[in-house]
Amino acid sequence: MLEITCNDRLGKKVRVKCNDDDTIGDLKKLIAAQTGTRADKIVLKKWYTIFKDHVTLGDYEIHDGMNLELYYQ
């Protein structure tokens, strides 16, 4: 079980628990449930890497306690 923190730098910081084999799309749905934003409007980044929906968290080497950048499109 991983705990990932997503920060949009506008005052909203979301902590989500998920599994290593979940996809980025699954993570976006969990974030959308907590923030009230639609999942298809969420973009997750780390530095300049934009995460794609069909790739798992393990493939991106996202670990427990990691911070991701949360953007809206």
PDB file of N, H, CA, C and O in Angstrom:
ATOM      1  N   MET A   1       0.846  -1.184   0.000  1.00  0.00           N
ATOM      2  CA  MET A   1       0.000   0.000   0.000  1.00  0.00           C
ATOM      3  C   MET A   1       0.886   1.241   0.000  1.00  0.00           C
ATOM      4  O   MET A   1       1.745   1.397   0.868  1.00  0.00           O
ATOM      5  N   LEU A   2       0.676   2.113  -0.968  1.00  0.00           N
ATOM      6  H   LEU A   2      -0.022   1.986  -1.673  1.00  0.00           H
ATOM      7  CA  LEU A   2       1.442   3.346  -1.096  1.00  0.00           C
ATOM      8  C   LEU A   2       0.592   4.526  -0.638  1.00  0.00           C
ATOM      9  O   LEU A   2      -0.628   4.522  -0.795  1.00  0.00           O
ATOM     10  N   GLU A   3       1.245   5.530  -0.074  1.00  0.00           N
ATOM     11  H   GLU A   3       2.237   5.534   0.054  1.00  0.00           H
ATOM     12  CA  GLU A   3       0.565   6.790   0.210  1.00  0.00           C
ATOM     13  C   GLU A   3       1.267   7.873  -0.605  1.00  0.00           C
ATOM     14  O   GLU A   3       2.454   8.137  -0.412  1.00  0.00           O
ATOM     15  N   ILE A   4       0.535   8.484  -1.499  1.00  0.00           N
ATOM     16  H   ILE A   4      -0.429   8.270  -1.656  1.00  0.00           H
ATOM     17  CA  ILE A   4       1.083   9.473  -2.424  1.00  0.00           C
ATOM     18  C   ILE A   4       0.435  10.817  -2.133  1.00  0.00           C
ATOM     19  O   ILE A   4      -0.775  10.902  -1.923  1.00  0.00           O
ATOM     20  N   THR A   5       1.247  11.864  -2.122  1.00  0.00           N
ATOM     21  H   THR A   5       2.230  11.795  -2.293  1.00  0.00           H
ATOM     22  CA  THR A   5       0.760  13.221  -1.892  1.00  0.00           C
ATOM     23  C   THR A   5       0.772  13.979  -3.213  1.00  0.00           C
ATOM     24  O   THR A   5       1.776  13.979  -3.925  1.00  0.00           O
ATOM     25  N   CYS A   6      -0.338  14.619  -3.537  1.00  0.00           N
ATOM     26  H   CYS A   6      -1.153  14.619  -2.958  1.00  0.00           H
ATOM     27  CA  CYS A   6      -0.448  15.435  -4.743  1.00  0.00           C
ATOM     28  C   CYS A   6      -0.729  16.869  -4.331  1.00  0.00           C
ATOM     29  O   CYS A   6      -1.639  17.131  -3.544  1.00  0.00           O
ATOM     30  N   ASN A   7       0.053  17.794  -4.862  1.00  0.00           N
ATOM     31  H   ASN A   7       0.793  17.581  -5.501  1.00  0.00           H
ATOM     32  CA  ASN A   7      -0.052  19.203  -4.508  1.00  0.00           C
ATOM     33  C   ASN A   7      -0.286  20.012  -5.778  1.00  0.00           C
ATOM     34  O   ASN A   7       0.448  19.867  -6.755  1.00  0.00           O
ATOM     35  N   ASP A   8      -1.318  20.870  -5.764  1.00  0.00           N
ATOM     36  H   ASP A   8      -1.915  20.987  -4.971  1.00  0.00           H
ATOM     37  CA  ASP A   8      -1.582  21.697  -6.949  1.00  0.00           C
ATOM     38  C   ASP A   8      -0.996  23.103  -6.818  1.00  0.00           C
ATOM     39  O   ASP A   8      -1.137  23.919  -7.729  1.00  0.00           O
ATOM     40  N   ARG A   9      -0.338  23.392  -5.689  1.00  0.00           N
ATOM     41  H   ARG A   9      -0.223  22.729  -4.949  1.00  0.00           H
ATOM     42  CA  ARG A   9       0.318  24.668  -5.421  1.00  0.00           C
ATOM     43  C   ARG A   9      -0.650  25.843  -5.411  1.00  0.00           C
ATOM     44  O   ARG A   9      -0.237  26.999  -5.502  1.00  0.00           O
ATOM     45  N   LEU A  10      -1.928  25.542  -5.302  1.00  0.00           N
ATOM     46  H   LEU A  10      -2.263  24.602  -5.228  1.00  0.00           H
ATOM     47  CA  LEU A  10      -2.950  26.584  -5.151  1.00  0.00           C
ATOM     48  C   LEU A  10      -3.632  26.442  -3.797  1.00  0.00           C
ATOM     49  O   LEU A  10      -4.693  27.021  -3.562  1.00  0.00           O
ATOM     50  N   GLY A  11      -3.021  25.672  -2.916  1.00  0.00           N
ATOM     51  H   GLY A  11      -2.159  25.202  -3.106  1.00  0.00           H
ATOM     52  CA  GLY A  11      -3.566  25.487  -1.590  1.00  0.00           C
ATOM     53  C   GLY A  11      -4.228  24.150  -1.374  1.00  0.00           C
ATOM     54  O   GLY A  11      -4.695  23.873  -0.269  1.00  0.00           O
ATOM     55  N   LYS A  12      -4.285  23.307  -2.391  1.00  0.00           N
ATOM     56  H   LYS A  12      -3.905  23.532  -3.288  1.00  0.00           H
ATOM     57  CA  LYS A  12      -4.924  22.010  -2.258  1.00  0.00           C
ATOM     58  C   LYS A  12      -3.860  20.919  -2.256  1.00  0.00           C
ATOM     59  O   LYS A  12      -3.084  20.790  -3.203  1.00  0.00           O
ATOM     60  N   LYS A  13      -3.834  20.144  -1.189  1.00  0.00           N
ATOM     61  H   LYS A  13      -4.464  20.249  -0.420  1.00  0.00           H
ATOM     62  CA  LYS A  13      -2.882  19.053  -1.052  1.00  0.00           C
ATOM     63  C   LYS A  13      -3.677  17.803  -0.713  1.00  0.00           C
ATOM     64  O   LYS A  13      -4.410  17.778   0.276  1.00  0.00           O
ATOM     65  N   VAL A  14      -3.536  16.760  -1.533  1.00  0.00           N
ATOM     66  H   VAL A  14      -2.940  16.780  -2.336  1.00  0.00           H
ATOM     67  CA  VAL A  14      -4.347  15.560  -1.405  1.00  0.00           C
ATOM     68  C   VAL A  14      -3.427  14.376  -1.121  1.00  0.00           C
ATOM     69  O   VAL A  14      -2.426  14.179  -1.810  1.00  0.00           O
ATOM     70  N   ARG A  15      -3.775  13.588  -0.100  1.00  0.00           N
ATOM     71  H   ARG A  15      -4.588  13.748   0.459  1.00  0.00           H
ATOM     72  CA  ARG A  15      -3.043  12.355   0.188  1.00  0.00           C
ATOM     73  C   ARG A  15      -3.926  11.177  -0.175  1.00  0.00           C
ATOM     74  O   ARG A  15      -5.066  11.079   0.278  1.00  0.00           O
ATOM     75  N   VAL A  16      -3.386  10.271  -1.006  1.00  0.00           N
ATOM     76  H   VAL A  16      -2.460  10.351  -1.375  1.00  0.00           H
ATOM     77  CA  VAL A  16      -4.155   9.155  -1.541  1.00  0.00           C
ATOM     78  C   VAL A  16      -3.423   7.853  -1.241  1.00  0.00           C
ATOM     79  O   VAL A  16      -2.202   7.776  -1.378  1.00  0.00           O
ATOM     80  N   LYS A  17      -4.169   6.832  -0.834  1.00  0.00           N
ATOM     81  H   LYS A  17      -5.161   6.894  -0.723  1.00  0.00           H
ATOM     82  CA  LYS A  17      -3.600   5.502  -0.643  1.00  0.00           C
ATOM     83  C   LYS A  17      -3.990   4.638  -1.835  1.00  0.00           C
ATOM     84  O   LYS A  17      -5.155   4.591  -2.229  1.00  0.00           O
ATOM     85  N   CYS A  18      -2.992   3.950  -2.407  1.00  0.00           N
ATOM     86  H   CYS A  18      -2.046   3.988  -2.087  1.00  0.00           H
ATOM     87  CA  CYS A  18      -3.239   3.096  -3.561  1.00  0.00           C
ATOM     88  C   CYS A  18      -2.193   1.975  -3.584  1.00  0.00           C
ATOM     89  O   CYS A  18      -1.292   1.939  -2.746  1.00  0.00           O
ATOM     90  N   ASN A  19      -2.321   1.080  -4.536  1.00  0.00           N
ATOM     91  H   ASN A  19      -3.053   1.110  -5.217  1.00  0.00           H
ATOM     92  CA  ASN A  19      -1.408  -0.055  -4.657  1.00  0.00           C
ATOM     93  C   ASN A  19      -0.367   0.202  -5.735  1.00  0.00           C
ATOM     94  O   ASN A  19      -0.521   1.086  -6.579  1.00  0.00           O
ATOM     95  N   ASP A  20       0.693  -0.589  -5.686  1.00  0.00           N
ATOM     96  H   ASP A  20       0.818  -1.307  -5.001  1.00  0.00           H
ATOM     97  CA  ASP A  20       1.802  -0.451  -6.634  1.00  0.00           C
ATOM     98  C   ASP A  20       1.387  -0.810  -8.060  1.00  0.00           C
ATOM     99  O   ASP A  20       1.941  -0.279  -9.022  1.00  0.00           O
ATOM    100  N   ASP A  21       0.407  -1.715  -8.196  1.00  0.00           N
ATOM    101  H   ASP A  21      -0.044  -2.146  -7.414  1.00  0.00           H
ATOM    102  CA  ASP A  21      -0.011  -2.158  -9.530  1.00  0.00           C
ATOM    103  C   ASP A  21      -1.201  -1.368 -10.076  1.00  0.00           C
ATOM    104  O   ASP A  21      -1.731  -1.713 -11.132  1.00  0.00           O
ATOM    105  N   ASP A  22      -1.629  -0.317  -9.377  1.00  0.00           N
ATOM    106  H   ASP A  22      -1.198  -0.036  -8.519  1.00  0.00           H
ATOM    107  CA  ASP A  22      -2.670   0.574  -9.896  1.00  0.00           C
ATOM    108  C   ASP A  22      -2.101   1.422 -11.030  1.00  0.00           C
ATOM    109  O   ASP A  22      -0.906   1.714 -11.058  1.00  0.00           O
ATOM    110  N   THR A  23      -2.960   1.810 -11.958  1.00  0.00           N
ATOM    111  H   THR A  23      -3.931   1.573 -11.935  1.00  0.00           H
ATOM    112  CA  THR A  23      -2.520   2.675 -13.049  1.00  0.00           C
ATOM    113  C   THR A  23      -2.651   4.135 -12.635  1.00  0.00           C
ATOM    114  O   THR A  23      -3.265   4.455 -11.617  1.00  0.00           O
ATOM    115  N   ILE A  24      -2.067   5.005 -13.433  1.00  0.00           N
ATOM    116  H   ILE A  24      -1.568   4.746 -14.260  1.00  0.00           H
ATOM    117  CA  ILE A  24      -2.184   6.448 -13.195  1.00  0.00           C
ATOM    118  C   ILE A  24      -3.650   6.874 -13.330  1.00  0.00           C
ATOM    119  O   ILE A  24      -4.104   7.773 -12.622  1.00  0.00           O
ATOM    120  N   GLY A  25      -4.386   6.229 -14.236  1.00  0.00           N
ATOM    121  H   GLY A  25      -4.018   5.499 -14.811  1.00  0.00           H
ATOM    122  CA  GLY A  25      -5.816   6.512 -14.382  1.00  0.00           C
ATOM    123  C   GLY A  25      -6.594   6.196 -13.111  1.00  0.00           C
ATOM    124  O   GLY A  25      -7.497   6.942 -12.730  1.00  0.00           O
ATOM    125  N   ASP A  26      -6.242   5.081 -12.448  1.00  0.00           N
ATOM    126  H   ASP A  26      -5.509   4.475 -12.758  1.00  0.00           H
ATOM    127  CA  ASP A  26      -6.880   4.739 -11.171  1.00  0.00           C
ATOM    128  C   ASP A  26      -6.562   5.783 -10.111  1.00  0.00           C
ATOM    129  O   ASP A  26      -7.430   6.180  -9.334  1.00  0.00           O
ATOM    130  N   LEU A  27      -5.304   6.225 -10.088  1.00  0.00           N
ATOM    131  H   LEU A  27      -4.598   5.903 -10.719  1.00  0.00           H
ATOM    132  CA  LEU A  27      -4.886   7.247  -9.126  1.00  0.00           C
ATOM    133  C   LEU A  27      -5.648   8.555  -9.363  1.00  0.00           C
ATOM    134  O   LEU A  27      -6.047   9.223  -8.410  1.00  0.00           O
ATOM    135  N   LYS A  28      -5.846   8.914 -10.619  1.00  0.00           N
ATOM    136  H   LYS A  28      -5.522   8.371 -11.393  1.00  0.00           H
ATOM    137  CA  LYS A  28      -6.596  10.132 -10.945  1.00  0.00           C
ATOM    138  C   LYS A  28      -8.045  10.033 -10.468  1.00  0.00           C
ATOM    139  O   LYS A  28      -8.620  11.026 -10.022  1.00  0.00           O
ATOM    140  N   LYS A  29      -8.636   8.838 -10.561  1.00  0.00           N
ATOM    141  H   LYS A  29      -8.169   8.031 -10.923  1.00  0.00           H
ATOM    142  CA  LYS A  29     -10.010   8.653 -10.089  1.00  0.00           C
ATOM    143  C   LYS A  29     -10.090   8.823  -8.572  1.00  0.00           C
ATOM    144  O   LYS A  29     -11.054   9.394  -8.061  1.00  0.00           O
ATOM    145  N   LEU A  30      -9.080   8.328  -7.850  1.00  0.00           N
ATOM    146  H   LEU A  30      -8.297   7.864  -8.264  1.00  0.00           H
ATOM    147  CA  LEU A  30      -9.057   8.487  -6.400  1.00  0.00           C
ATOM    148  C   LEU A  30      -8.896   9.958  -6.011  1.00  0.00           C
ATOM    149  O   LEU A  30      -9.528  10.435  -5.068  1.00  0.00           O
ATOM    150  N   ILE A  31      -8.037  10.671  -6.753  1.00  0.00           N
ATOM    151  H   ILE A  31      -7.523  10.284  -7.519  1.00  0.00           H
ATOM    152  CA  ILE A  31      -7.838  12.104  -6.500  1.00  0.00           C
ATOM    153  C   ILE A  31      -9.117  12.873  -6.819  1.00  0.00           C
ATOM    154  O   ILE A  31      -9.498  13.785  -6.086  1.00  0.00           O
ATOM    155  N   ALA A  32      -9.776  12.502  -7.917  1.00  0.00           N
ATOM    156  H   ALA A  32      -9.467  11.762  -8.513  1.00  0.00           H
ATOM    157  CA  ALA A  32     -11.016  13.178  -8.320  1.00  0.00           C
ATOM    158  C   ALA A  32     -12.103  12.991  -7.269  1.00  0.00           C
ATOM    159  O   ALA A  32     -12.902  13.898  -7.035  1.00  0.00           O
ATOM    160  N   ALA A  33     -12.141  11.817  -6.632  1.00  0.00           N
ATOM    161  H   ALA A  33     -11.492  11.080  -6.821  1.00  0.00           H
ATOM    162  CA  ALA A  33     -13.143  11.565  -5.604  1.00  0.00           C
ATOM    163  C   ALA A  33     -12.925  12.454  -4.378  1.00  0.00           C
ATOM    164  O   ALA A  33     -13.886  12.843  -3.714  1.00  0.00           O
ATOM    165  N   GLN A  34     -11.674  12.772  -4.079  1.00  0.00           N
ATOM    166  H   GLN A  34     -10.893  12.455  -4.618  1.00  0.00           H
ATOM    167  CA  GLN A  34     -11.387  13.602  -2.911  1.00  0.00           C
ATOM    168  C   GLN A  34     -11.503  15.096  -3.200  1.00  0.00           C
ATOM    169  O   GLN A  34     -11.890  15.869  -2.323  1.00  0.00           O
ATOM    170  N   THR A  35     -11.169  15.506  -4.425  1.00  0.00           N
ATOM    171  H   THR A  35     -10.855  14.879  -5.137  1.00  0.00           H
ATOM    172  CA  THR A  35     -11.158  16.938  -4.730  1.00  0.00           C
ATOM    173  C   THR A  35     -12.459  17.435  -5.344  1.00  0.00           C
ATOM    174  O   THR A  35     -12.738  18.634  -5.298  1.00  0.00           O
ATOM    175  N   GLY A  36     -13.263  16.540  -5.918  1.00  0.00           N
ATOM    176  H   GLY A  36     -13.036  15.567  -5.956  1.00  0.00           H
ATOM    177  CA  GLY A  36     -14.481  16.958  -6.589  1.00  0.00           C
ATOM    178  C   GLY A  36     -14.255  17.394  -8.022  1.00  0.00           C
ATOM    179  O   GLY A  36     -15.169  17.915  -8.661  1.00  0.00           O
ATOM    180  N   THR A  37     -13.050  17.190  -8.537  1.00  0.00           N
ATOM    181  H   THR A  37     -12.308  16.767  -8.017  1.00  0.00           H
ATOM    182  CA  THR A  37     -12.714  17.517  -9.926  1.00  0.00           C
ATOM    183  C   THR A  37     -12.898  16.271 -10.783  1.00  0.00           C
ATOM    184  O   THR A  37     -12.714  15.155 -10.296  1.00  0.00           O
ATOM    185  N   ARG A  38     -13.255  16.442 -12.043  1.00  0.00           N
ATOM    186  H   ARG A  38     -13.405  17.348 -12.439  1.00  0.00           H
ATOM    187  CA  ARG A  38     -13.380  15.286 -12.931  1.00  0.00           C
ATOM    188  C   ARG A  38     -12.005  14.690 -13.209  1.00  0.00           C
ATOM    189  O   ARG A  38     -11.024  15.421 -13.351  1.00  0.00           O
ATOM    190  N   ALA A  39     -11.935  13.367 -13.286  1.00  0.00           N
ATOM    191  H   ALA A  39     -12.732  12.774 -13.171  1.00  0.00           H
ATOM    192  CA  ALA A  39     -10.655  12.663 -13.443  1.00  0.00           C
ATOM    193  C   ALA A  39      -9.988  12.980 -14.783  1.00  0.00           C
ATOM    194  O   ALA A  39      -8.761  12.983 -14.877  1.00  0.00           O
ATOM    195  N   ASP A  40     -10.792  13.248 -15.824  1.00  0.00           N
ATOM    196  H   ASP A  40     -11.789  13.245 -15.748  1.00  0.00           H
ATOM    197  CA  ASP A  40     -10.190  13.523 -17.136  1.00  0.00           C
ATOM    198  C   ASP A  40      -9.612  14.934 -17.222  1.00  0.00           C
ATOM    199  O   ASP A  40      -8.931  15.257 -18.195  1.00  0.00           O
ATOM    200  N   LYS A  41      -9.868  15.776 -16.228  1.00  0.00           N
ATOM    201  H   LYS A  41     -10.421  15.514 -15.437  1.00  0.00           H
ATOM    202  CA  LYS A  41      -9.307  17.128 -16.199  1.00  0.00           C
ATOM    203  C   LYS A  41      -8.012  17.203 -15.384  1.00  0.00           C
ATOM    204  O   LYS A  41      -7.387  18.261 -15.316  1.00  0.00           O
ATOM    205  N   ILE A  42      -7.608  16.095 -14.768  1.00  0.00           N
ATOM    206  H   ILE A  42      -8.115  15.236 -14.823  1.00  0.00           H
ATOM    207  CA  ILE A  42      -6.425  16.085 -13.914  1.00  0.00           C
ATOM    208  C   ILE A  42      -5.202  15.655 -14.715  1.00  0.00           C
ATOM    209  O   ILE A  42      -5.263  14.697 -15.487  1.00  0.00           O
ATOM    210  N   VAL A  43      -4.090  16.367 -14.529  1.00  0.00           N
ATOM    211  H   VAL A  43      -4.040  17.145 -13.903  1.00  0.00           H
ATOM    212  CA  VAL A  43      -2.804  16.012 -15.128  1.00  0.00           C
ATOM    213  C   VAL A  43      -1.806  15.861 -13.984  1.00  0.00           C
ATOM    214  O   VAL A  43      -1.664  16.756 -13.151  1.00  0.00           O
ATOM    215  N   LEU A  44      -1.118  14.725 -13.951  1.00  0.00           N
ATOM    216  H   LEU A  44      -1.233  13.998 -14.628  1.00  0.00           H
ATOM    217  CA  LEU A  44      -0.111  14.480 -12.925  1.00  0.00           C
ATOM    218  C   LEU A  44       1.269  14.574 -13.535  1.00  0.00           C
ATOM    219  O   LEU A  44       1.529  13.995 -14.589  1.00  0.00           O
ATOM    220  N   LYS A  45       2.167  15.312 -12.869  1.00  0.00           N
ATOM    221  H   LYS A  45       1.955  15.783 -12.013  1.00  0.00           H
ATOM    222  CA  LYS A  45       3.530  15.498 -13.364  1.00  0.00           C
ATOM    223  C   LYS A  45       4.517  15.307 -12.229  1.00  0.00           C
ATOM    224  O   LYS A  45       4.172  15.432 -11.054  1.00  0.00           O
ATOM    225  N   LYS A  46       5.737  15.004 -12.597  1.00  0.00           N
ATOM    226  H   LYS A  46       6.017  14.902 -13.552  1.00  0.00           H
ATOM    227  CA  LYS A  46       6.875  15.058 -11.687  1.00  0.00           C
ATOM    228  C   LYS A  46       8.001  15.669 -12.500  1.00  0.00           C
ATOM    229  O   LYS A  46       8.451  15.083 -13.484  1.00  0.00           O
ATOM    230  N   TRP A  47       8.461  16.857 -12.089  1.00  0.00           N
ATOM    231  H   TRP A  47       8.095  17.334 -11.289  1.00  0.00           H
ATOM    232  CA  TRP A  47       9.387  17.664 -12.879  1.00  0.00           C
ATOM    233  C   TRP A  47       8.750  17.923 -14.240  1.00  0.00           C
ATOM    234  O   TRP A  47       7.725  18.601 -14.308  1.00  0.00           O
ATOM    235  N   TYR A  48       9.314  17.413 -15.311  1.00  0.00           N
ATOM    236  H   TYR A  48      10.146  16.862 -15.256  1.00  0.00           H
ATOM    237  CA  TYR A  48       8.744  17.667 -16.642  1.00  0.00           C
ATOM    238  C   TYR A  48       8.111  16.413 -17.236  1.00  0.00           C
ATOM    239  O   TYR A  48       7.736  16.413 -18.408  1.00  0.00           O
ATOM    240  N   THR A  49       7.988  15.363 -16.462  1.00  0.00           N
ATOM    241  H   THR A  49       8.293  15.363 -15.510  1.00  0.00           H
ATOM    242  CA  THR A  49       7.397  14.119 -16.938  1.00  0.00           C
ATOM    243  C   THR A  49       5.892  14.147 -16.703  1.00  0.00           C
ATOM    244  O   THR A  49       5.441  14.270 -15.564  1.00  0.00           O
ATOM    245  N   ILE A  50       5.124  14.034 -17.769  1.00  0.00           N
ATOM    246  H   ILE A  50       5.491  13.934 -18.694  1.00  0.00           H
ATOM    247  CA  ILE A  50       3.672  13.932 -17.663  1.00  0.00           C
ATOM    248  C   ILE A  50       3.327  12.450 -17.652  1.00  0.00           C
ATOM    249  O   ILE A  50       3.699  11.718 -18.570  1.00  0.00           O
ATOM    250  N   PHE A  51       2.617  12.003 -16.616  1.00  0.00           N
ATOM    251  H   PHE A  51       2.316  12.598 -15.870  1.00  0.00           H
ATOM    252  CA  PHE A  51       2.300  10.592 -16.467  1.00  0.00           C
ATOM    253  C   PHE A  51       1.099  10.228 -17.329  1.00  0.00           C
ATOM    254  O   PHE A  51       0.099  10.945 -17.344  1.00  0.00           O
ATOM    255  N   LYS A  52       1.201   9.113 -18.046  1.00  0.00           N
ATOM    256  H   LYS A  52       2.013   8.530 -18.033  1.00  0.00           H
ATOM    257  CA  LYS A  52       0.133   8.628 -18.923  1.00  0.00           C
ATOM    258  C   LYS A  52      -0.789   7.685 -18.146  1.00  0.00           C
ATOM    259  O   LYS A  52      -0.348   6.989 -17.231  1.00  0.00           O
ATOM    260  N   ASP A  53      -2.067   7.670 -18.518  1.00  0.00           N
ATOM    261  H   ASP A  53      -2.425   8.235 -19.261  1.00  0.00           H
ATOM    262  CA  ASP A  53      -3.099   6.984 -17.734  1.00  0.00           C
ATOM    263  C   ASP A  53      -2.948   5.461 -17.684  1.00  0.00           C
ATOM    264  O   ASP A  53      -3.304   4.852 -16.675  1.00  0.00           O
ATOM    265  N   HIS A  54      -2.438   4.838 -18.727  1.00  0.00           N
ATOM    266  H   HIS A  54      -2.148   5.332 -19.546  1.00  0.00           H
ATOM    267  CA  HIS A  54      -2.455   3.378 -18.801  1.00  0.00           C
ATOM    268  C   HIS A  54      -1.235   2.714 -18.164  1.00  0.00           C
ATOM    269  O   HIS A  54      -1.189   1.487 -18.083  1.00  0.00           O
ATOM    270  N   VAL A  55      -0.252   3.483 -17.712  1.00  0.00           N
ATOM    271  H   VAL A  55      -0.289   4.480 -17.778  1.00  0.00           H
ATOM    272  CA  VAL A  55       0.978   2.940 -17.137  1.00  0.00           C
ATOM    273  C   VAL A  55       0.814   2.821 -15.620  1.00  0.00           C
ATOM    274  O   VAL A  55       0.198   3.683 -14.993  1.00  0.00           O
ATOM    275  N   THR A  56       1.362   1.758 -15.030  1.00  0.00           N
ATOM    276  H   THR A  56       1.863   1.057 -15.539  1.00  0.00           H
ATOM    277  CA  THR A  56       1.199   1.535 -13.593  1.00  0.00           C
ATOM    278  C   THR A  56       2.175   2.398 -12.802  1.00  0.00           C
ATOM    279  O   THR A  56       3.158   2.912 -13.336  1.00  0.00           O
ATOM    280  N   LEU A  57       1.874   2.539 -11.508  1.00  0.00           N
ATOM    281  H   LEU A  57       1.075   2.121 -11.075  1.00  0.00           H
ATOM    282  CA  LEU A  57       2.743   3.316 -10.620  1.00  0.00           C
ATOM    283  C   LEU A  57       4.099   2.649 -10.467  1.00  0.00           C
ATOM    284  O   LEU A  57       5.117   3.331 -10.351  1.00  0.00           O
ATOM    285  N   GLY A  58       4.124   1.320 -10.466  1.00  0.00           N
ATOM    286  H   GLY A  58       3.297   0.765 -10.560  1.00  0.00           H
ATOM    287  CA  GLY A  58       5.383   0.592 -10.360  1.00  0.00           C
ATOM    288  C   GLY A  58       6.279   0.812 -11.566  1.00  0.00           C
ATOM    289  O   GLY A  58       7.501   0.882 -11.429  1.00  0.00           O
ATOM    290  N   ASP A  59       5.679   0.921 -12.753  1.00  0.00           N
ATOM    291  H   ASP A  59       4.687   0.864 -12.864  1.00  0.00           H
ATOM    292  CA  ASP A  59       6.469   1.159 -13.963  1.00  0.00           C
ATOM    293  C   ASP A  59       7.109   2.545 -13.956  1.00  0.00           C
ATOM    294  O   ASP A  59       8.206   2.724 -14.484  1.00  0.00           O
ATOM    295  N   TYR A  60       6.431   3.519 -13.364  1.00  0.00           N
ATOM    296  H   TYR A  60       5.540   3.373 -12.935  1.00  0.00           H
ATOM    297  CA  TYR A  60       6.991   4.866 -13.237  1.00  0.00           C
ATOM    298  C   TYR A  60       7.891   5.001 -12.009  1.00  0.00           C
ATOM    299  O   TYR A  60       8.446   6.071 -11.758  1.00  0.00           O
ATOM    300  N   GLU A  61       8.037   3.906 -11.238  1.00  0.00           N
ATOM    301  H   GLU A  61       7.587   3.036 -11.443  1.00  0.00           H
ATOM    302  CA  GLU A  61       8.845   3.889 -10.017  1.00  0.00           C
ATOM    303  C   GLU A  61       8.361   4.940  -9.012  1.00  0.00           C
ATOM    304  O   GLU A  61       9.156   5.655  -8.402  1.00  0.00           O
ATOM    305  N   ILE A  62       7.047   5.011  -8.860  1.00  0.00           N
ATOM    306  H   ILE A  62       6.401   4.431  -9.356  1.00  0.00           H
ATOM    307  CA  ILE A  62       6.438   5.874  -7.854  1.00  0.00           C
ATOM    308  C   ILE A  62       6.357   5.080  -6.563  1.00  0.00           C
ATOM    309  O   ILE A  62       5.744   4.014  -6.524  1.00  0.00           O
ATOM    310  N   HIS A  63       6.973   5.596  -5.508  1.00  0.00           N
ATOM    311  H   HIS A  63       7.471   6.462  -5.540  1.00  0.00           H
ATOM    312  CA  HIS A  63       7.099   4.872  -4.247  1.00  0.00           C
ATOM    313  C   HIS A  63       6.260   5.527  -3.162  1.00  0.00           C
ATOM    314  O   HIS A  63       5.654   6.579  -3.364  1.00  0.00           O
ATOM    315  N   ASP A  64       6.243   4.875  -2.005  1.00  0.00           N
ATOM    316  H   ASP A  64       6.735   4.020  -1.841  1.00  0.00           H
ATOM    317  CA  ASP A  64       5.491   5.355  -0.861  1.00  0.00           C
ATOM    318  C   ASP A  64       6.042   6.702  -0.379  1.00  0.00           C
ATOM    319  O   ASP A  64       7.254   6.875  -0.242  1.00  0.00           O
ATOM    320  N   GLY A  65       5.145   7.641  -0.126  1.00  0.00           N
ATOM    321  H   GLY A  65       4.162   7.500  -0.237  1.00  0.00           H
ATOM    322  CA  GLY A  65       5.546   8.952   0.379  1.00  0.00           C
ATOM    323  C   GLY A  65       5.981   9.934  -0.689  1.00  0.00           C
ATOM    324  O   GLY A  65       6.461  11.019  -0.362  1.00  0.00           O
ATOM    325  N   MET A  66       5.827   9.585  -1.954  1.00  0.00           N
ATOM    326  H   MET A  66       5.436   8.703  -2.219  1.00  0.00           H
ATOM    327  CA  MET A  66       6.278  10.453  -3.045  1.00  0.00           C
ATOM    328  C   MET A  66       5.291  11.607  -3.264  1.00  0.00           C
ATOM    329  O   MET A  66       4.088  11.458  -3.048  1.00  0.00           O
ATOM    330  N   ASN A  67       5.812  12.741  -3.689  1.00  0.00           N
ATOM    331  H   ASN A  67       6.789  12.862  -3.864  1.00  0.00           H
ATOM    332  CA  ASN A  67       4.991  13.915  -4.005  1.00  0.00           C
ATOM    333  C   ASN A  67       4.885  14.069  -5.513  1.00  0.00           C
ATOM    334  O   ASN A  67       5.886  13.998  -6.227  1.00  0.00           O
ATOM    335  N   LEU A  68       3.665  14.280  -5.993  1.00  0.00           N
ATOM    336  H   LEU A  68       2.852  14.338  -5.413  1.00  0.00           H
ATOM    337  CA  LEU A  68       3.422  14.530  -7.411  1.00  0.00           C
ATOM    338  C   LEU A  68       2.792  15.902  -7.564  1.00  0.00           C
ATOM    339  O   LEU A  68       2.139  16.406  -6.650  1.00  0.00           O
ATOM    340  N   GLU A  69       2.994  16.497  -8.724  1.00  0.00           N
ATOM    341  H   GLU A  69       3.524  16.088  -9.466  1.00  0.00           H
ATOM    342  CA  GLU A  69       2.413  17.802  -9.025  1.00  0.00           C
ATOM    343  C   GLU A  69       1.068  17.593  -9.693  1.00  0.00           C
ATOM    344  O   GLU A  69       0.942  16.801 -10.626  1.00  0.00           O
ATOM    345  N   LEU A  70       0.064  18.311  -9.207  1.00  0.00           N
ATOM    346  H   LEU A  70       0.167  18.955  -8.449  1.00  0.00           H
ATOM    347  CA  LEU A  70      -1.307  18.178  -9.679  1.00  0.00           C
ATOM    348  C   LEU A  70      -1.684  19.411 -10.492  1.00  0.00           C
ATOM    349  O   LEU A  70      -1.654  20.530  -9.980  1.00  0.00           O
ATOM    350  N   TYR A  71      -2.034  19.208 -11.740  1.00  0.00           N
ATOM    351  H   TYR A  71      -2.058  18.299 -12.156  1.00  0.00           H
ATOM    352  CA  TYR A  71      -2.450  20.302 -12.629  1.00  0.00           C
ATOM    353  C   TYR A  71      -3.833  20.021 -13.165  1.00  0.00           C
ATOM    354  O   TYR A  71      -4.266  18.869 -13.200  1.00  0.00           O
ATOM    355  N   TYR A  72      -4.526  21.054 -13.581  1.00  0.00           N
ATOM    356  H   TYR A  72      -4.175  21.989 -13.552  1.00  0.00           H
ATOM    357  CA  TYR A  72      -5.861  20.929 -14.176  1.00  0.00           C
ATOM    358  C   TYR A  72      -5.813  21.424 -15.605  1.00  0.00           C
ATOM    359  O   TYR A  72      -5.182  22.440 -15.898  1.00  0.00           O
ATOM    360  N   GLN A  73      -6.488  20.696 -16.507  1.00  0.00           N
ATOM    361  H   GLN A  73      -7.000  19.871 -16.269  1.00  0.00           H
ATOM    362  CA  GLN A  73      -6.531  21.132 -17.902  1.00  0.00           C
ATOM    363  C   GLN A  73      -7.938  21.501 -18.305  1.00  0.00           C
ATOM    364  O   GLN A  73      -8.170  21.892 -19.449  1.00  0.00           O
TER     365      GLN A  73
END
